[in-house]
Amino acid sequence: MDLKHFHYVFIAVSILCTLGFGFWAMTADVRIVGSWGRAGGLVSALLGVLLSVYGVWFVRKSRQIIT
């Protein structure tokens, strides 16, 4: 696996982790996560969306790279 494909996998796993944590923190009982946990979940979900945008940008940009 070359570096470009590893980057694809790493971005995908990062997106899944951030969106998964964000979903869990925003749907969990407030007594478990607290208000800071909800805020962290919101930030995590936002980062997951931003990572998705970055992933699309990287795929488009990496098509120009000759391997």
N, CA, C and O atoms as a Maestro MAE file, in Angstrom:
{
 s_m_m2io_version
 :::
 2.0.0
}

f_m_ct {
 s_m_title
 :::
 protein
 m_atom[268] {
  # First column is atom index #
  i_m_mmod_type
  r_m_x_coord
  r_m_y_coord
  r_m_z_coord
  i_m_residue_number
  s_m_chain_name
  s_m_pdb_residue_name
  s_m_pdb_atom_name
  i_m_atomic_number
  :::
  1 25 0.857 -1.164 0.000 1 A "MET " " N  " 7
  2 3 0.000 0.000 0.000 1 A "MET " " CA " 6
  3 2 0.910 1.236 0.000 1 A "MET " " C  " 6
  4 15 1.766 1.405 0.868 1 A "MET " " O  " 8
  5 25 0.692 2.083 -0.996 2 A "ASP " " N  " 7
  6 3 1.512 3.284 -1.043 2 A "ASP " " CA " 6
  7 2 0.930 4.361 -0.130 2 A "ASP " " C  " 6
  8 15 -0.133 4.191 0.467 2 A "ASP " " O  " 8
  9 25 1.645 5.452 -0.042 3 A "LEU " " N  " 7
  10 3 1.285 6.519 0.892 3 A "LEU " " CA " 6
  11 2 -0.065 7.150 0.565 3 A "LEU " " C  " 6
  12 15 -0.813 7.519 1.471 3 A "LEU " " O  " 8
  13 25 -0.380 7.275 -0.713 4 A "LYS " " N  " 7
  14 3 -1.647 7.875 -1.113 4 A "LYS " " CA " 6
  15 2 -2.820 7.019 -0.643 4 A "LYS " " C  " 6
  16 15 -3.795 7.545 -0.108 4 A "LYS " " O  " 8
  17 25 -2.733 5.719 -0.838 5 A "HIS " " N  " 7
  18 3 -3.815 4.833 -0.411 5 A "HIS " " CA " 6
  19 2 -3.913 4.741 1.110 5 A "HIS " " C  " 6
  20 15 -5.009 4.632 1.659 5 A "HIS " " O  " 8
  21 25 -2.784 4.784 1.779 6 A "PHE " " N  " 7
  22 3 -2.813 4.823 3.238 6 A "PHE " " CA " 6
  23 2 -3.521 6.080 3.717 6 A "PHE " " C  " 6
  24 15 -4.272 6.037 4.691 6 A "PHE " " O  " 8
  25 25 -3.290 7.190 3.046 7 A "HIS " " N  " 7
  26 3 -3.944 8.449 3.407 7 A "HIS " " CA " 6
  27 2 -5.451 8.334 3.207 7 A "HIS " " C  " 6
  28 15 -6.216 8.841 4.028 7 A "HIS " " O  " 8
  29 25 -5.895 7.678 2.132 8 A "TYR " " N  " 7
  30 3 -7.335 7.439 1.919 8 A "TYR " " CA " 6
  31 2 -7.936 6.693 3.106 8 A "TYR " " C  " 6
  32 15 -8.971 7.084 3.645 8 A "TYR " " O  " 8
  33 25 -7.269 5.616 3.501 9 A "VAL " " N  " 7
  34 3 -7.762 4.794 4.607 9 A "VAL " " CA " 6
  35 2 -7.749 5.589 5.910 9 A "VAL " " C  " 6
  36 15 -8.702 5.524 6.686 9 A "VAL " " O  " 8
  37 25 -6.692 6.326 6.150 10 A "PHE " " N  " 7
  38 3 -6.572 7.100 7.380 10 A "PHE " " CA " 6
  39 2 -7.657 8.168 7.469 10 A "PHE " " C  " 6
  40 15 -8.231 8.374 8.538 10 A "PHE " " O  " 8
  41 25 -7.946 8.847 6.365 11 A "ILE " " N  " 7
  42 3 -9.008 9.848 6.359 11 A "ILE " " CA " 6
  43 2 -10.358 9.192 6.608 11 A "ILE " " C  " 6
  44 15 -11.162 9.715 7.380 11 A "ILE " " O  " 8
  45 25 -10.621 8.062 5.970 12 A "ALA " " N  " 7
  46 3 -11.898 7.371 6.144 12 A "ALA " " CA " 6
  47 2 -12.102 6.926 7.592 12 A "ALA " " C  " 6
  48 15 -13.188 7.094 8.146 12 A "ALA " " O  " 8
  49 25 -11.062 6.359 8.205 13 A "VAL " " N  " 7
  50 3 -11.167 5.925 9.600 13 A "VAL " " CA " 6
  51 2 -11.363 7.129 10.517 13 A "VAL " " C  " 6
  52 15 -12.130 7.061 11.478 13 A "VAL " " O  " 8
  53 25 -10.676 8.226 10.225 14 A "SER " " N  " 7
  54 3 -10.831 9.436 11.030 14 A "SER " " CA " 6
  55 2 -12.247 9.987 10.936 14 A "SER " " C  " 6
  56 15 -12.810 10.424 11.940 14 A "SER " " O  " 8
  57 25 -12.824 9.972 9.745 15 A "ILE " " N  " 7
  58 3 -14.200 10.437 9.565 15 A "ILE " " CA " 6
  59 2 -15.163 9.564 10.356 15 A "ILE " " C  " 6
  60 15 -16.045 10.073 11.047 15 A "ILE " " O  " 8
  61 25 -14.993 8.251 10.255 16 A "LEU " " N  " 7
  62 3 -15.875 7.343 10.987 16 A "LEU " " CA " 6
  63 2 -15.770 7.534 12.499 16 A "LEU " " C  " 6
  64 15 -16.780 7.511 13.203 16 A "LEU " " O  " 8
  65 25 -14.554 7.720 12.993 17 A "CYS " " N  " 7
  66 3 -14.369 7.902 14.436 17 A "CYS " " CA " 6
  67 2 -14.975 9.213 14.932 17 A "CYS " " C  " 6
  68 15 -15.664 9.233 15.952 17 A "CYS " " O  " 8
  69 25 -14.719 10.302 14.216 18 A "THR " " N  " 7
  70 3 -15.241 11.587 14.686 18 A "THR " " CA " 6
  71 2 -16.754 11.651 14.576 18 A "THR " " C  " 6
  72 15 -17.413 12.144 15.491 18 A "THR " " O  " 8
  73 25 -17.321 11.164 13.475 19 A "LEU " " N  " 7
  74 3 -18.778 11.170 13.347 19 A "LEU " " CA " 6
  75 2 -19.426 10.191 14.328 19 A "LEU " " C  " 6
  76 15 -20.492 10.470 14.877 19 A "LEU " " O  " 8
  77 25 -18.783 9.051 14.543 20 A "GLY " " N  " 7
  78 3 -19.313 8.077 15.497 20 A "GLY " " CA " 6
  79 2 -19.327 8.617 16.913 20 A "GLY " " C  " 6
  80 15 -20.318 8.463 17.627 20 A "GLY " " O  " 8
  81 25 -18.242 9.247 17.326 21 A "PHE " " N  " 7
  82 3 -18.211 9.837 18.659 21 A "PHE " " CA " 6
  83 2 -19.211 10.974 18.775 21 A "PHE " " C  " 6
  84 15 -19.896 11.106 19.789 21 A "PHE " " O  " 8
  85 25 -19.295 11.797 17.731 22 A "GLY " " N  " 7
  86 3 -20.248 12.902 17.755 22 A "GLY " " CA " 6
  87 2 -21.679 12.405 17.877 22 A "GLY " " C  " 6
  88 15 -22.465 12.961 18.644 22 A "GLY " " O  " 8
  89 25 -22.025 11.361 17.128 23 A "PHE " " N  " 7
  90 3 -23.361 10.785 17.206 23 A "PHE " " CA " 6
  91 2 -23.627 10.219 18.597 23 A "PHE " " C  " 6
  92 15 -24.696 10.434 19.169 23 A "PHE " " O  " 8
  93 25 -22.646 9.494 19.137 24 A "TRP " " N  " 7
  94 3 -22.826 8.908 20.464 24 A "TRP " " CA " 6
  95 2 -22.992 9.988 21.529 24 A "TRP " " C  " 6
  96 15 -23.887 9.898 22.370 24 A "TRP " " O  " 8
  97 25 -22.147 10.996 21.499 25 A "ALA " " N  " 7
  98 3 -22.174 12.032 22.531 25 A "ALA " " CA " 6
  99 2 -23.453 12.859 22.464 25 A "ALA " " C  " 6
  100 15 -23.938 13.332 23.491 25 A "ALA " " O  " 8
  101 25 -24.005 13.038 21.260 26 A "MET " " N  " 7
  102 3 -25.209 13.857 21.149 26 A "MET " " CA " 6
  103 2 -26.484 13.062 21.403 26 A "MET " " C  " 6
  104 15 -27.531 13.652 21.667 26 A "MET " " O  " 8
  105 25 -26.417 11.732 21.329 27 A "THR " " N  " 7
  106 3 -27.605 10.927 21.581 27 A "THR " " CA " 6
  107 2 -27.577 10.242 22.949 27 A "THR " " C  " 6
  108 15 -28.599 9.711 23.384 27 A "THR " " O  " 8
  109 25 -26.442 10.243 23.628 28 A "ALA " " N  " 7
  110 3 -26.335 9.598 24.930 28 A "ALA " " CA " 6
  111 2 -27.088 10.412 25.991 28 A "ALA " " C  " 6
  112 15 -27.378 11.594 25.808 28 A "ALA " " O  " 8
  113 25 -27.385 9.754 27.072 29 A "ASP " " N  " 7
  114 3 -28.062 10.416 28.180 29 A "ASP " " CA " 6
  115 2 -27.165 11.520 28.728 29 A "ASP " " C  " 6
  116 15 -25.961 11.328 28.897 29 A "ASP " " O  " 8
  117 25 -27.759 12.671 29.003 30 A "VAL " " N  " 7
  118 3 -26.984 13.824 29.451 30 A "VAL " " CA " 6
  119 2 -26.318 13.549 30.803 30 A "VAL " " C  " 6
  120 15 -25.303 14.167 31.124 30 A "VAL " " O  " 8
  121 25 -26.868 12.642 31.586 31 A "ARG " " N  " 7
  122 3 -26.235 12.303 32.869 31 A "ARG " " CA " 6
  123 2 -24.930 11.550 32.655 31 A "ARG " " C  " 6
  124 15 -24.061 11.562 33.527 31 A "ARG " " O  " 8
  125 25 -24.781 10.898 31.509 32 A "ILE " " N  " 7
  126 3 -23.555 10.145 31.216 32 A "ILE " " CA " 6
  127 2 -22.463 11.068 30.672 32 A "ILE " " C  " 6
  128 15 -21.329 11.044 31.149 32 A "ILE " " O  " 8
  129 25 -22.812 11.880 29.671 33 A "VAL " " N  " 7
  130 3 -21.793 12.695 29.005 33 A "VAL " " CA " 6
  131 2 -21.703 14.111 29.561 33 A "VAL " " C  " 6
  132 15 -20.648 14.737 29.453 33 A "VAL " " O  " 8
  133 25 -22.759 14.629 30.142 34 A "GLY " " N  " 7
  134 3 -22.742 15.988 30.666 34 A "GLY " " CA " 6
  135 2 -22.810 17.021 29.552 34 A "GLY " " C  " 6
  136 15 -22.816 16.685 28.368 34 A "GLY " " O  " 8
  137 25 -22.859 18.259 29.951 35 A "SER " " N  " 7
  138 3 -22.980 19.321 28.950 35 A "SER " " CA " 6
  139 2 -21.690 19.491 28.151 35 A "SER " " C  " 6
  140 15 -21.732 19.823 26.966 35 A "SER " " O  " 8
  141 25 -20.545 19.265 28.795 36 A "TRP " " N  " 7
  142 3 -19.282 19.361 28.059 36 A "TRP " " CA " 6
  143 2 -19.149 18.221 27.055 36 A "TRP " " C  " 6
  144 15 -18.541 18.383 25.998 36 A "TRP " " O  " 8
  145 25 -19.717 17.078 27.389 37 A "GLY " " N  " 7
  146 3 -19.704 15.961 26.447 37 A "GLY " " CA " 6
  147 2 -20.536 16.253 25.218 37 A "GLY " " C  " 6
  148 15 -20.165 15.891 24.101 37 A "GLY " " O  " 8
  149 25 -21.666 16.912 25.431 38 A "ARG " " N  " 7
  150 3 -22.489 17.322 24.284 38 A "ARG " " CA " 6
  151 2 -21.736 18.318 23.416 38 A "ARG " " C  " 6
  152 15 -21.760 18.214 22.189 38 A "ARG " " O  " 8
  153 25 -21.074 19.273 24.035 39 A "ALA " " N  " 7
  154 3 -20.296 20.250 23.274 39 A "ALA " " CA " 6
  155 2 -19.168 19.548 22.506 39 A "ALA " " C  " 6
  156 15 -18.900 19.867 21.348 39 A "ALA " " O  " 8
  157 25 -18.518 18.597 23.164 40 A "GLY " " N  " 7
  158 3 -17.466 17.830 22.493 40 A "GLY " " CA " 6
  159 2 -18.016 17.015 21.340 40 A "GLY " " C  " 6
  160 15 -17.361 16.868 20.308 40 A "GLY " " O  " 8
  161 25 -19.224 16.483 21.512 41 A "GLY " " N  " 7
  162 3 -19.860 15.742 20.426 41 A "GLY " " CA " 6
  163 2 -20.181 16.625 19.244 41 A "GLY " " C  " 6
  164 15 -20.029 16.215 18.093 41 A "GLY " " O  " 8
  165 25 -20.625 17.835 19.522 42 A "LEU " " N  " 7
  166 3 -20.917 18.780 18.448 42 A "LEU " " CA " 6
  167 2 -19.642 19.168 17.706 42 A "LEU " " C  " 6
  168 15 -19.628 19.225 16.477 42 A "LEU " " O  " 8
  169 25 -18.586 19.432 18.444 43 A "VAL " " N  " 7
  170 3 -17.299 19.765 17.822 43 A "VAL " " CA " 6
  171 2 -16.785 18.577 17.014 43 A "VAL " " C  " 6
  172 15 -16.267 18.753 15.911 43 A "VAL " " O  " 8
  173 25 -16.925 17.380 17.554 44 A "SER " " N  " 7
  174 3 -16.478 16.187 16.852 44 A "SER " " CA " 6
  175 2 -17.263 15.979 15.557 44 A "SER " " C  " 6
  176 15 -16.682 15.634 14.528 44 A "SER " " O  " 8
  177 25 -18.580 16.187 15.604 45 A "ALA " " N  " 7
  178 3 -19.387 16.055 14.387 45 A "ALA " " CA " 6
  179 2 -18.978 17.097 13.355 45 A "ALA " " C  " 6
  180 15 -18.919 16.796 12.162 45 A "ALA " " O  " 8
  181 25 -18.696 18.311 13.796 46 A "LEU " " N  " 7
  182 3 -18.248 19.351 12.885 46 A "LEU " " CA " 6
  183 2 -16.906 18.980 12.255 46 A "LEU " " C  " 6
  184 15 -16.702 19.181 11.058 46 A "LEU " " O  " 8
  185 25 -15.998 18.442 13.057 47 A "LEU " " N  " 7
  186 3 -14.709 18.004 12.516 47 A "LEU " " CA " 6
  187 2 -14.872 16.849 11.530 47 A "LEU " " C  " 6
  188 15 -14.129 16.757 10.553 47 A "LEU " " O  " 8
  189 25 -15.845 15.967 11.785 48 A "GLY " " N  " 7
  190 3 -16.117 14.886 10.842 48 A "GLY " " CA " 6
  191 2 -16.581 15.415 9.497 48 A "GLY " " C  " 6
  192 15 -16.187 14.904 8.449 48 A "GLY " " O  " 8
  193 25 -17.423 16.445 9.531 49 A "VAL " " N  " 7
  194 3 -17.876 17.062 8.280 49 A "VAL " " CA " 6
  195 2 -16.704 17.735 7.570 49 A "VAL " " C  " 6
  196 15 -16.560 17.611 6.354 49 A "VAL " " O  " 8
  197 25 -15.874 18.442 8.320 50 A "LEU " " N  " 7
  198 3 -14.706 19.093 7.712 50 A "LEU " " CA " 6
  199 2 -13.717 18.065 7.151 50 A "LEU " " C  " 6
  200 15 -13.115 18.291 6.101 50 A "LEU " " O  " 8
  201 25 -13.550 16.946 7.844 51 A "LEU " " N  " 7
  202 3 -12.691 15.881 7.319 51 A "LEU " " CA " 6
  203 2 -13.268 15.295 6.032 51 A "LEU " " C  " 6
  204 15 -12.517 14.914 5.135 51 A "LEU " " O  " 8
  205 25 -14.583 15.222 5.937 52 A "SER " " N  " 7
  206 3 -15.211 14.735 4.707 52 A "SER " " CA " 6
  207 2 -14.918 15.675 3.547 52 A "SER " " C  " 6
  208 15 -14.613 15.231 2.440 52 A "SER " " O  " 8
  209 25 -15.011 16.963 3.803 53 A "VAL " " N  " 7
  210 3 -14.688 17.949 2.761 53 A "VAL " " CA " 6
  211 2 -13.219 17.814 2.371 53 A "VAL " " C  " 6
  212 15 -12.888 17.845 1.186 53 A "VAL " " O  " 8
  213 25 -12.344 17.665 3.351 54 A "TYR " " N  " 7
  214 3 -10.921 17.483 3.068 54 A "TYR " " CA " 6
  215 2 -10.691 16.197 2.276 54 A "TYR " " C  " 6
  216 15 -9.869 16.172 1.360 54 A "TYR " " O  " 8
  217 25 -11.413 15.129 2.624 55 A "GLY " " N  " 7
  218 3 -11.256 13.868 1.911 55 A "GLY " " CA " 6
  219 2 -11.611 13.996 0.440 55 A "GLY " " C  " 6
  220 15 -10.907 13.466 -0.419 55 A "GLY " " O  " 8
  221 25 -12.695 14.693 0.146 56 A "VAL " " N  " 7
  222 3 -13.085 14.915 -1.248 56 A "VAL " " CA " 6
  223 2 -12.024 15.746 -1.955 56 A "VAL " " C  " 6
  224 15 -11.649 15.443 -3.087 56 A "VAL " " O  " 8
  225 25 -11.540 16.792 -1.293 57 A "TRP " " N  " 7
  226 3 -10.493 17.624 -1.887 57 A "TRP " " CA " 6
  227 2 -9.240 16.802 -2.163 57 A "TRP " " C  " 6
  228 15 -8.628 16.933 -3.223 57 A "TRP " " O  " 8
  229 25 -8.858 15.952 -1.206 58 A "PHE " " N  " 7
  230 3 -7.632 15.170 -1.363 58 A "PHE " " CA " 6
  231 2 -7.755 14.167 -2.505 58 A "PHE " " C  " 6
  232 15 -6.804 13.971 -3.262 58 A "PHE " " O  " 8
  233 25 -8.912 13.534 -2.636 59 A "VAL " " N  " 7
  234 3 -9.095 12.565 -3.730 59 A "VAL " " CA " 6
  235 2 -8.980 13.276 -5.069 59 A "VAL " " C  " 6
  236 15 -8.320 12.781 -5.983 59 A "VAL " " O  " 8
  237 25 -9.615 14.429 -5.189 60 A "ARG " " N  " 7
  238 3 -9.517 15.174 -6.448 60 A "ARG " " CA " 6
  239 2 -8.085 15.618 -6.720 60 A "ARG " " C  " 6
  240 15 -7.608 15.527 -7.851 60 A "ARG " " O  " 8
  241 25 -7.410 16.090 -5.700 61 A "LYS " " N  " 7
  242 3 -6.031 16.557 -5.864 61 A "LYS " " CA " 6
  243 2 -5.079 15.401 -6.164 61 A "LYS " " C  " 6
  244 15 -4.139 15.559 -6.943 61 A "LYS " " O  " 8
  245 25 -5.315 14.252 -5.556 62 A "SER " " N  " 7
  246 3 -4.386 13.123 -5.728 62 A "SER " " CA " 6
  247 2 -4.516 12.475 -7.101 62 A "SER " " C  " 6
  248 15 -3.628 11.725 -7.507 62 A "SER " " O  " 8
  249 25 -5.589 12.743 -7.819 63 A "ARG " " N  " 7
  250 3 -5.702 12.214 -9.174 63 A "ARG " " CA " 6
  251 2 -4.674 12.838 -10.104 63 A "ARG " " C  " 6
  252 15 -4.323 12.264 -11.134 63 A "ARG " " O  " 8
  253 25 -4.193 14.023 -9.731 64 A "GLN " " N  " 7
  254 3 -3.196 14.714 -10.544 64 A "GLN " " CA " 6
  255 2 -1.788 14.178 -10.291 64 A "GLN " " C  " 6
  256 15 -0.875 14.406 -11.084 64 A "GLN " " O  " 8
  257 25 -1.623 13.457 -9.167 65 A "ILE " " N  " 7
  258 3 -0.310 12.930 -8.808 65 A "ILE " " CA " 6
  259 2 -0.055 11.645 -9.584 65 A "ILE " " C  " 6
  260 15 -0.886 10.738 -9.569 65 A "ILE " " O  " 8
  261 25 1.059 11.561 -10.245 66 A "ILE " " N  " 7
  262 3 1.408 10.378 -10.998 66 A "ILE " " CA " 6
  263 2 2.097 9.387 -10.065 66 A "ILE " " C  " 6
  264 15 3.074 9.729 -9.399 66 A "ILE " " O  " 8
  265 25 1.588 8.165 -10.021 67 A "THR " " N  " 7
  266 3 2.219 7.145 -9.174 67 A "THR " " CA " 6
  267 2 2.818 6.045 -9.999 67 A "THR " " C  " 6
  268 15 3.390 5.103 -9.450 67 A "THR " " O  " 8
  :::
 }
 m_bond[267] {
  # First column is bond index #
  i_m_from
  i_m_to
  i_m_order
  :::
  1 1 2 1
  2 2 3 1
  3 3 4 2
  4 3 5 1
  5 5 6 1
  6 6 7 1
  7 7 8 2
  8 7 9 1
  9 9 10 1
  10 10 11 1
  11 11 12 2
  12 11 13 1
  13 13 14 1
  14 14 15 1
  15 15 16 2
  16 15 17 1
  17 17 18 1
  18 18 19 1
  19 19 20 2
  20 19 21 1
  21 21 22 1
  22 22 23 1
  23 23 24 2
  24 23 25 1
  25 25 26 1
  26 26 27 1
  27 27 28 2
  28 27 29 1
  29 29 30 1
  30 30 31 1
  31 31 32 2
  32 31 33 1
  33 33 34 1
  34 34 35 1
  35 35 36 2
  36 35 37 1
  37 37 38 1
  38 38 39 1
  39 39 40 2
  40 39 41 1
  41 41 42 1
  42 42 43 1
  43 43 44 2
  44 43 45 1
  45 45 46 1
  46 46 47 1
  47 47 48 2
  48 47 49 1
  49 49 50 1
  50 50 51 1
  51 51 52 2
  52 51 53 1
  53 53 54 1
  54 54 55 1
  55 55 56 2
  56 55 57 1
  57 57 58 1
  58 58 59 1
  59 59 60 2
  60 59 61 1
  61 61 62 1
  62 62 63 1
  63 63 64 2
  64 63 65 1
  65 65 66 1
  66 66 67 1
  67 67 68 2
  68 67 69 1
  69 69 70 1
  70 70 71 1
  71 71 72 2
  72 71 73 1
  73 73 74 1
  74 74 75 1
  75 75 76 2
  76 75 77 1
  77 77 78 1
  78 78 79 1
  79 79 80 2
  80 79 81 1
  81 81 82 1
  82 82 83 1
  83 83 84 2
  84 83 85 1
  85 85 86 1
  86 86 87 1
  87 87 88 2
  88 87 89 1
  89 89 90 1
  90 90 91 1
  91 91 92 2
  92 91 93 1
  93 93 94 1
  94 94 95 1
  95 95 96 2
  96 95 97 1
  97 97 98 1
  98 98 99 1
  99 99 100 2
  100 99 101 1
  101 101 102 1
  102 102 103 1
  103 103 104 2
  104 103 105 1
  105 105 106 1
  106 106 107 1
  107 107 108 2
  108 107 109 1
  109 109 110 1
  110 110 111 1
  111 111 112 2
  112 111 113 1
  113 113 114 1
  114 114 115 1
  115 115 116 2
  116 115 117 1
  117 117 118 1
  118 118 119 1
  119 119 120 2
  120 119 121 1
  121 121 122 1
  122 122 123 1
  123 123 124 2
  124 123 125 1
  125 125 126 1
  126 126 127 1
  127 127 128 2
  128 127 129 1
  129 129 130 1
  130 130 131 1
  131 131 132 2
  132 131 133 1
  133 133 134 1
  134 134 135 1
  135 135 136 2
  136 135 137 1
  137 137 138 1
  138 138 139 1
  139 139 140 2
  140 139 141 1
  141 141 142 1
  142 142 143 1
  143 143 144 2
  144 143 145 1
  145 145 146 1
  146 146 147 1
  147 147 148 2
  148 147 149 1
  149 149 150 1
  150 150 151 1
  151 151 152 2
  152 151 153 1
  153 153 154 1
  154 154 155 1
  155 155 156 2
  156 155 157 1
  157 157 158 1
  158 158 159 1
  159 159 160 2
  160 159 161 1
  161 161 162 1
  162 162 163 1
  163 163 164 2
  164 163 165 1
  165 165 166 1
  166 166 167 1
  167 167 168 2
  168 167 169 1
  169 169 170 1
  170 170 171 1
  171 171 172 2
  172 171 173 1
  173 173 174 1
  174 174 175 1
  175 175 176 2
  176 175 177 1
  177 177 178 1
  178 178 179 1
  179 179 180 2
  180 179 181 1
  181 181 182 1
  182 182 183 1
  183 183 184 2
  184 183 185 1
  185 185 186 1
  186 186 187 1
  187 187 188 2
  188 187 189 1
  189 189 190 1
  190 190 191 1
  191 191 192 2
  192 191 193 1
  193 193 194 1
  194 194 195 1
  195 195 196 2
  196 195 197 1
  197 197 198 1
  198 198 199 1
  199 199 200 2
  200 199 201 1
  201 201 202 1
  202 202 203 1
  203 203 204 2
  204 203 205 1
  205 205 206 1
  206 206 207 1
  207 207 208 2
  208 207 209 1
  209 209 210 1
  210 210 211 1
  211 211 212 2
  212 211 213 1
  213 213 214 1
  214 214 215 1
  215 215 216 2
  216 215 217 1
  217 217 218 1
  218 218 219 1
  219 219 220 2
  220 219 221 1
  221 221 222 1
  222 222 223 1
  223 223 224 2
  224 223 225 1
  225 225 226 1
  226 226 227 1
  227 227 228 2
  228 227 229 1
  229 229 230 1
  230 230 231 1
  231 231 232 2
  232 231 233 1
  233 233 234 1
  234 234 235 1
  235 235 236 2
  236 235 237 1
  237 237 238 1
  238 238 239 1
  239 239 240 2
  240 239 241 1
  241 241 242 1
  242 242 243 1
  243 243 244 2
  244 243 245 1
  245 245 246 1
  246 246 247 1
  247 247 248 2
  248 247 249 1
  249 249 250 1
  250 250 251 1
  251 251 252 2
  252 251 253 1
  253 253 254 1
  254 254 255 1
  255 255 256 2
  256 255 257 1
  257 257 258 1
  258 258 259 1
  259 259 260 2
  260 259 261 1
  261 261 262 1
  262 262 263 1
  263 263 264 2
  264 263 265 1
  265 265 266 1
  266 266 267 1
  267 267 268 2
  :::
 }
}
